[in-house]
Amino acid sequence: MRKKEKFYIKNTEIFKFKIFKFIKNYKNIAFYNSNEYCKKENSIFLYSEYELIVGFGKIEEFINSSNNIFDCFKNFVDNTNDWLFGFWGYDLKNNIENLKSENKDNIKMPDIYFFRPKYVFALSKNCLEIQYLSKYTSADEIKKIFENILNINIEDKISERQKKIDIKKRVTLEEYLNKVNILKKHIKRGDIYEINFCTEFFAEEVTIDIFETYKLLNSHSPAPYSAFFRLDNKYLLSASPERFMKKKDKKIISQPIKGTIKRGNNEKEDNFLKNFLKNDVKEKAENVMIVDLVRNDLSRTAAKGSVNVEELCGIYGFRQVFQMVSTVSSILKTGLHFVDAIKYCFPPGSMTGAPKIKAMELIEKYETTKRGLYSGAVGYISPKKDFDFNVVIRSILYNKTKKYLSFSVGGAITDKSAPEKEYEECLLKAKAMLEVLKKL
């Protein structure tokens, strides 16, 4: 059982990055920042419980196990009965369905990784709760840690610089357009209705100040499911706007995003673009198809009659874009392990397509790199067996040992897709990350 110490925080935004700097040398870090979206009234983000939740220091870990990963993980969760921070990689699909992943992988994240942290910092409103185990530390030491964090200066300049980062595209414009046209032929044949097709941007032999890069990304594109995750020499820097799945008591919530349009230069343009997206037949059709997929996935573990669409095609504003977001919920069937709810909805439907299995087969065939952690999910599991996971999009992945940096973007391809416009949407989604990397 963890002990708790509580502290009042006057300026939470400054304090967050004091914590961030304090933990930077730990090899296991999970830093999840809601960027104050959870404070917005009448919003889907009110489901978020924490303004910031952080786990760091490793007591024990769960990493790729046997082919029976999900059952092994259930045992790990039940035996630890504590906080767990980690991720589900996209390629866990191969442990759920008869699928494969043979494309190139330069980041080398494991398919699944969770760690039990020494320390948990949970910030809600202006109250910081530090949870710890008396076996490893004491109340006096926790108070000293808090005081040390208060005294940290976060105005340091970037420490690692190099020549301009050369970002390359994994596929050319011509190759991208050709593949989208091929995928549209699959749709016309009835193989699929919709597919999320992604492409990679990458840089080789690159050295970055990882912590300052995340701060820049978060400042440039603050997001409700922002995340920084460190696993030894591998890093995730995420500005994700999308929740994959949350569990609170018996309730399961999924909030898929499908539908994107840029922000305007002023309020008048914003209102025009927001209404344009709201009434866009193609974008609404994409969203509805994924909502149907999510409803079907949730029904596999839901109590009878409990699957509910709480909001369909809501329009929400972010720093760079407006997005179309739906909220689907269910009640977990009595007697089922909560891990099953994740398993049978994974990977996130917004990042696959419909029908899901066939879409994933075509993703493997026409994409050129292994997705890995991209389009997977990162988050936490509480001792009460509640959880919250984002969808890993709008994210930079970095392997420090290999000096390899990667980010991928994509969009939904349907029979109404114009290949050139789909490519423009990819560039729009890549914009924030490209701009951040240019500043380094």
N, C-alpha and C positions, 0 to 999 in steps of 0.2 A: 504494500500500500504506500503510495507516494504521500509525502508531506507537502504542505503548501505555505508559501509566504506571499503576502499581497503588498503592493506598493502603488501609490498614486502617481500618475504621469501627467504632467501639465501639458507638454507639447508632444503628442504621440508621433507626429510625422518625423520630427527630428530624432526622437528616441528610437524609432524603428531602425534607423541606419547607424545609430550608436551600437545597438545590438548586433547589427549586421557586421560592423567592423570588429566587434569583440570576438565573434565566433569564426572569423575568416580562416584561421589556421587549423581548425578542426577538419579531419578528413571525411567526416560524415555530417552533412548539414542539410536540413530541410527548413526553408524560410518561405512561408506562405503569407502573402500580403494582399488584403482585399482593397487597398487604396481608397478606403472610406466609402466604397459603394454600398456596404452593408448599412450605412446610416441613411440612405435615401428612402424616403417614404413611398408607399404604394409601388414597390419595385420588386421584381423577381429576386433581387439580391438580399432581401430581408431574410431569406433562408440561411444566410451566412451567420455563424455564431461568433466568429472572431474577426477583429480588425487585423490581427496578426497572430499567427501561431508558428512557433519555431521549435524544432527538435534538433539537438546536437550532442555529439559524443556518443560512442557506440558501446552498448553493453553486450548485445548479441545481434545476429543478423540472419536473414533468410534470403538466400540467393538461389539461382536456378537449381532445381532439384531433379527428380526423375521425370519420366513422362507423365506421372501422376501429380503434377505440380499443384493443382488446386486442392486436392485432398491433403497433400503434405502441408500446404499453407494453412488449411483449416486447423490441423493439429498444432502448428506453430502458434497461431493466434490464441487458441484455447489454452495452450500450456503457458504462454507468457502472461496473458491476462493483463496487458499493460498498453501504454501508448506505442504505436508503431507508425513510422513515417517511411514512405517509399513510393514505388511506381509499378505499373503494369505496362510492359512494352507491347506495341502493336502485334509483334510476331508471336505472342501467346496464342493467337488464333490457331496456330498449328497444334496446340494442345487441346483445343476445343473441337475443331473440325479437321477433316482429312485434307489439310492444306500444307503448303511448303513456302519457304523463303530462301531463295538462292541468289538474290541480287547482291551487289557489292555493299559492304558495310565498313565504313572508315571510323566510326565513333566507338563501336564495340561495347555499348551498354548491354548489361544482361537483360534477359527477357522479363525478369521479375526481380525486384530487390526491395527489402524492407529492413529497417533497423530499429531496435529498441533503444531509445536515447537515454543518456544520463540525465539530461536536463530538458524540461519543457517550459517554454515561455508562452503564455496565452494572454493576449491583450484584448480587452473588450471595453469599449468606451475609453475611460481614462484609468482603468484598473489593470495593472499587470499582475498576473498570478504566476509565480515560479513554482513548478512542481519538481520535486527531487526525491531521491531515495537516501535515507539516512545511512545506508551501507556505504555510500560513496562520498557523502558530504554532510555538512551540518547547517543548522539555521544561521549560525554566525557567519559561516563561509558564504552562504547565499546572500546575506546582507552586504558582505564585502564585494561580492561579484556585482551586485546592483550599484553600489557606490562607484566601483571602477568603471562601469558602463556610463554612468552619469558624467564622469570626468573625461570621456573620450572626445577628441576633436575629429569631426567628420569632414573637415574642409581640405583634407590632403589632396594633392594633385596626383594625376595618374602616374604610376610608378614604372610601368613597362611600356615603352614606345618602340615602334619599329617603322620601317618604311610603309607607305600607303598600302592598305590591305587590298589585294587584287581579288575581287569577288567574281567567280566564274559561274556560268549557267551550265547545268548538266546536260540539257538538251537545247538545241537551237530553236528559234521561232518556227522555222520550217518543219522541224521534227515534231514540235509540239502540235502545230496545226494539223499535221498529217495523222498523228495519233488520235486527236480528238475526232477527226472525221471517221477514223476506223471504229472508234468506240460508238459513234452515232449509228454506224451500220449494225453493230451488235444490238443497239436499242431497237432499231427498225426490224430486226429479225426476231425480237422478242426475248433475247437472251437476258436482258436486264431492262429496268425502267430508268435507272439513274445510277451514276457512278461518280465517286469522288476521285478525281485524277490529279496527282500531285507531281511537282518537279522540284529538284534540289538546286540550291545555290551553295557554293562552297569556296573555301580558300585553303591553300596548302602552305606549309612552312610559315605559319603565322603565330606570333606571340602577342597576347593581349593581357591587359590588366583585367582579370575576370570580374573582380568585384566592382570596379568602376564601370565596366561595360554594363553590368546588370543595373547599376544605379542610373546610368544614362538611358537604358532601355525603359526602365520603369518611369523615369521622368518624362521621356518622350512619348511613351504610350502606356500610361497607367491603366491597369486592367483589374477587374474584380477577382480574378483567379491567378494573379501574378505569382510566380514561384521561382526560387533559386534552389537548386539541388546539387550537392556535391557528393560524389562517390569516388574517393581517392583522387585520381587524375582526370576524372570525367565530370563534366558539368552540364547542367541544364539552366538556361536563362530564359524564363518564359514570361510573356505578356498576354496570357490567354484570357479571352473574354468569355469562355464557354465552360459551363459545368457539365461534366459527364454524369455523375450520380452522387447523391447524398442520401444518407440514412439517418433518421432521427426517430428513436424508439422503433416502432414497426413501420413507419412511413418511409417510402423510397421516392426520391424526386430525381427526374432527369430533365435537362433543359437544352435540347439540341438547337443549334444555330444553322440555319440555311437561309441565305439571302443577305447580300452585302451591297452597300453603295457608299461612295465617298462623302465626307463632310463638306459643307459649303464654307465660303469665306466670311459669311455673316449670318445673322439669324434668319433673314428672309430666304437666303439660299438653302440654309439648313431645313427650314420648313418645307420648301419646295421638294428637296431631295428626299426628305423623310416621307412625305406623302406619295412621292413617285414610287418609292420602294414598297410602301404599304399597299399600293394598288397594282403592283407589277404582277401580272398573271403568271409569268414564268417562275419568278422567285417564290411566289406563294405555293405554286405546284410543287416545287422542290421541297419546301418546308413541310407541306402536308404529307408528302411521300415518306419523309424521314420520321415524322410523327407517327405515321401508321406502323413503320418498322419498329420504333421504340415501344409503342403500345403492345405490339406482338411479342417483343423481347421481354418486357416486364410481365406480361401475362403468364409466362412460364414459371414464375415464382410468386405470383400474386394470389392473395385470397380472392375467392370467387366474387366477381362483380366490383372489384376495388380499383381497377385501372381507370384513371380519370384524366382527361385533358383539361388542365386548369386554365391555360391560356394558349390560344392558337395564333401564331404569326404576330406576336407583339413586336413593336419597333423600339429599339433601345439605342441610345447614343453613346459612343465611345470617342476617345480623342481623335482617332483617324477616320472612323467609319460609323455608319448606322448599320445595325444588324437586325435581322428578323429572328426572334427567339420564341420558342414554344416551351411550355411547362407541362410535363406529363408525370403523374404520380400513381402510386399503388400502395397497398398494404402487404407486407411480407407474409406469406402463408405460414401458419403456425407449424413449428417443427422443422422448418428449413433453416440451414445455416446461412448467414448473411452473405458469405462468400459466393454462394450460388447465385444471388441476385446480380453480383458483378459479373460472374462467369457467363451467364446466359444473356447479358447485354453487351458483352465485349467482343471485338473492339467497338468503340462508339459508332453508332449508326450514321452519324453525320459525316464520318470520315471513311465510310465504306460505300454504301449505296444499297440498292434493292433490285432483286433479291440479294441478300447479304453474302451468301457463300459464293455465288457466281460472280458478284462484283469483286470480291477479294481475289478470286482466281484471275480475273482480268487485270486487276491492279498489279498483281505479281508479274503478269505477262508483259504489260505495256510500260510500267514504270521501270526505271533503270537502277535505282538504289534501294537497298533495304530500308524500310521506314524506321525500324528500331523503336526508340522511345517516342519519336514523332508520331502523332495521332494515337498514342497510348494515353495513359492517365497518371497523374501524380497527385498525392494527397496524404491523408492520415487516417488512422483508425484509433478510436478512443478506447479506454478500458471498459466502457459501457457497450462496446461493439457498435457504436455509431461511427460513421465515416463521411468524408467529403473528398471528392476527386474532381480535378479539372480535366479538360481535354488538352493534350499537349499540341497546341498550335501557336502561331506567332512567336516561335521559340528558336533560340540559338542553342545549338549543341556544340560542345568543344571538348576535344581530347588533347589535353596539355602535353602528354608524352609524344604523341604523333604530330602535334602542332597543326591539327586539322580542325577546321571550323565549318559548320554546316547549318543551313536552315532550309526548310521546305515550305512550299505554299501550294495551294490547289483550290479546286472548286468543283461544284456539282455539274456533271455533264448530263443533259437530257436531250430529247429529240428536238427541243426548241433552241438548243445552244448554238450561238454563233461563235466559232472557234476563236476569231480575233478578239471578241469581247471577253471570252473566258481567259485569254492570255492577259488582257488588260486588268482583269480582276486579280490575277496572280501577282502582277506588278504592284497593284494597289496594296495587297496584303503584305508584300515584301518591303514596302516603302519605309516603314518605321525602322526595320532592322538594317536596311541599307544606309539610311541616314545616320543611325547611331554608329555604325562601323566606320563611316567616313570621318566621324569626329575623333576617332582614336589616334 
